[in-house]
Amino acid sequence: MNEKDSTNPSIEEVIQEKDEKQQKDKYNQYVENMTPKNNPLWNCAKAFLVGGIICCIGEGFNSFYQSLGNDKELAGLYGTISLIALSIILTGFNIYQKLGQFGGAGSIVPITGFANSVVSPAIEFQAEGQVFGIGCKIFTIAGPVILYGIFSSWLLGLVYWLGKIWGWF
């Protein structure tokens, strides 16, 4: 009887294996249904469109400020400030998030994406108060960018300084 049991599975074992297979199939089907379908070419086109529109708006601001009589450098400064303000306003009205969902990486054009990443946690955690909400959480996303940006700038500055001393540059 032991030889028979080891070669032929019992009815309970067969049922258990069948149930496990059905659960795995259901799970795999669920994962397949929930996984977003993406088309890399279409995603690139949307990112290009959104990023291009943001840059065109920035150029529009620059042209507007130059038409008011400002020089190119000052108009660029005002244009940058205007893009930041527009990004903050759109984030506050929850429009920038929708833009990001549509355009993906195109919405992370450096200045507007950075402004969004600073303002989003501030809005999200404002209910926790000025200090423990906004003050503590405002740089949750942007903090590492600032930290590593400053560190890499310092490191490259050191390399450049040493290169000037030793005649590499």
N, C-alpha and C positions, 0 to 999 in steps of 0.2 A: 504494500500500500504506500510506503514511503517513496518508492520509485515512481509510482503513478502520480503522487502529489507533486513531486519535483518537476515532472515533465509537463503535466497538464495543470493550468491554473484553475483555481476554483471559480465558481460563478461570481462570488463576491469580488474577487480580484479582477475579473473581466469587467464587471459593472463599474468598479472603482476606476479602472483604467479608462473606460469609456467616458465616465463623468469628468475625469481630469482632462481628457482630450477635448471634450465639449467646452469646458471652462477655458482652456487655452485658446480654442478657436474663437469663442465669444470675446475673449480679451483681445486677441489679435485683430478681430474685426472692429472692436471699439477703438483700438489705437489707430487703425487705418482710417476710420471715419473721422476721428478727432484731429489727426495730424493735418496741418494745413498743407494744401497742395500749392506748390510754388513753381513759378516759371522764371528761371534766372534772367532770361532776356527781358521779359515783361517787367520784372522787379528793377532791373537796371534802367529801363526806359522811364519808369515812374520816378525813380530816384533822380535821374537826369532832369526830368521835367520839373519836379519840385525844387531841386537845388538851383536849376536855371532860373525859375521864377523868383526865388528869393534873391538871387544875385541881380536879376533885372530890376527888382524893387530897390535894391541897394544902389544900383547905378542911377535909377530914377531919382532917388533922394540926393545923390551927389550932383546930378545935373540941376535939380531944383535949387539946391543951396548955392551952386555956382552962378545960377541965373540971378540970384539975389545980390551978387557982387562979391561973394567970398572967393578967396583963392582956392586952388585945387586941394591943398593940404587941409585947410579949415573945412571945406565942403566935405572932404572925406571923413573928417572927425564928426561933423554933424550927421552925416549919413550913417556912420557906425552907431552913434548914439540913437538915431531914429530906428535903426534895425533892432537894436536891443529893446527899446521901448515897445516897438510893435510886437516883438516876440513875447515880452512880458504880458502885454495886453491879451494877445491870443492865447497864451497859457492860462491866464486868469479866466477866460471865457471857455476854456476846454476845447479850443479850436486847434491849437498847436498839436495836441495829442492826436487828434483825428488826422491832421496833416502828416504826422509822423507815421501813423498806421498805414496811410496810403503810400507815402513817398519813401518810407524806410530811411536809408542812409542819406537821402537827399535833404531831409529836414535837419540833418546834423551839420549843416554848413556852419563852420566854426563859431561864429559870434552868436548866431541865433540859437543854435543847439545848446551852447554853453549857458546862455541866458535862461533857456527853458529848463536846463538841468539844475540851475540854482533856485529858480522860482517854484518849480513843481513841489519839492519837499517842503518849502516854506508854506505853500498853500495847504498841502496835505496835513501838516502837523500844527497848523495855527490854533487848533482847538486845545492843544496842550499848553498854550501860553506863550508869552514872548521869549522867556529864557529857555525853558525846557522843551518847548515845541519848536518855534522858529529858530531860536538861537543855536540850539544843539543840532538840529536836523538840516539846516539850510545847505550845508556843504557835504551832505551825505554822498551825493553823486559827484559833485564838482571837486570835492576835497582831494581825492587821489589825483585828479588831473592837475590841480594846482601844485600839489606836492611834487609829483614827478616832473612836471614842467619846470618848476624852480630848480629841482635837483639836477635835471639834465642840462639846464642852462648854466648852472654853476660849474658842472663838470666840463662842459664844452668850453666855457670861459677859461677854466684852469688849463685845459689842453692848449687852447689858443695862446694864453699868456706864456706857458712854458715853451711853446713852439716859437714865439717871438724872441724869447730869451736865448734859446738854443739855435736860432736861425732857420727853423723849418719853414717859417712863413715870411 
